[in-house]
């Protein structure tokens, strides 16, 4: 599992390799070529009743820079990052926090939090490493619906 480098809040704002971006709301950085991630992005867009989440493909210049800032490899299938209020989380912890913040049906993923962390990590890594075989590839940004289009940042 990609280990995140713990940094102080909003540290990316002071990193010259990270382009300036609007960080006033939660942002998920995910694989823009993964069908499973694309489904996740569309689900976030659908469940986010407050309209606060934004989604950034990790292949974009901003995605690469932010993931690298936190010590993650943007080409590694284990990489997935959730950024909120200047803090960053990865892997299953990120998924759980996204679900919690979405509320409503999004909170269903909190069920995973009862699983011991090592097992959560194992499950996450297995899915991440085999995601292309599970559902294939697709371009998240190729034909986004209007809900997703409003949330995409690159």
N, C-alpha and C positions, 0 to 999 in steps of 0.2 A: 504494500500500500504506500502511496506517495506520502511521505512525512512532510507536514507543513512546517515551515520555519516560523516560529512564534515571533512576532514583531509587535512593536507598540502600535496603538490605535492610529489609524490613518498614516502609517509609515510610508505607504506608496506615494503619497503626495509629495514626499521629499526625495523620491528616487527619480533621478533624471532619465532613466530608461523607461519609465512608465509615462505614457502620454496623459496629459490632463484630461479628466472626464468628470461628468456629473455623477457624484456618488451620494446624492440625497436620498436614495432608497436602496432597498436590497437588490443585489445583482447576483445572478447565477452565471458562472462561467462553465460551459459544457461543450462537449464535442459536437460541432456543427455538421458533422458528416455521419453521425450515428443515428440510425432509425429509432433506437430506444431513447436516446437523449432528445431527439426531435419530438417524440411523443411526450416526454416529460416536460419539455418547453411549452408545448401546446396545452398540456394539462395545467401547468402553472398559470398560463395566460387565461384559461377558462375559470380556474378556481379563485383567482386573485380579484376578489370583489372590490377591493380598495384601489386597484389599479396602480399599485406601488412597485411591483417587481419588474425588473428589466433582465434581459437575457443577452449574454455575450458569447458568441462562438469562441472556443479557445484557440482556433486557428487564425483568428483575426489579429492584427497587430496589437490591439489593446489586450485581448485575451492572452496572447503569448507573453506580453510584458508583465501583466499582473500575476499570472501563474509562476513565471520565472522569479518574480520578486519574492514570492512565498516559498521558493525552493522546489516548486513542482515542475515537471517536464511536460510541456504542452503536447508532446507527441506520445505521451504515456497513457494508455487506456485507464490507468488507475486515477488519473487527474480529473478532479471535479471540484470546483471551488464555489463557496457561498460567501459573499461579502455583504455585511450589514453593519451599519453604524461604526465603520472603521475597523471592524474585527473580521477575521476570516476563519472559516471551517472547511474541512474537506471530508470526503468519503461518506460513510453512513451518518456520521454526526451532522454533516451538512444537509443531507436529505431529511433527517428528522427535524432539524431546525427550520427548514423551508416549510415542511408540512405544518409545523406548529404555528409559524407566522401566517400561513395562508388561512388557518382556522377551518372550520366546517369539515368537509370531507377530507381536506388536506391532512387533518390530524390523524387520519387512519395510520399513517406511517409511524406514529409514535409507538405503535404496538412493538415495533422492532427494538425499541429502547429497553425492553425487558430481557432481551437476548444479551448474554455476556459480550462485552466489547470485542474480545478476541474472535468470537464466532461472528459477530457483526462484520468485522474486518474481513474475515474469510469469505463470507457470503458476498460482500461488496466486491472484493477482488475477483472472485469467480465470475460474477455477472459482468464486471467491467472488462475483464480480459477476453470474454467470449461474446461480447455484445454484438459484434458484426455477424457472427455465426448464428446468434439467436434471432435477430430481426433484420440483419443486413445493413446496408448503407443508404443514406438519403441526405440531401442537402437541406438543412434546417431553413436556410435563407432562400432556397430556390422558389418555393411557392407558399409563403406563409399566409395564413388567413389574417384578417384585419386585426384581430386581438393580438396575435403574435407579432405582426409587423410593427405595431406601435411600441412594442417592448424591446425590440432588437437594437443593440448598440454594437458598433464595431470600431 
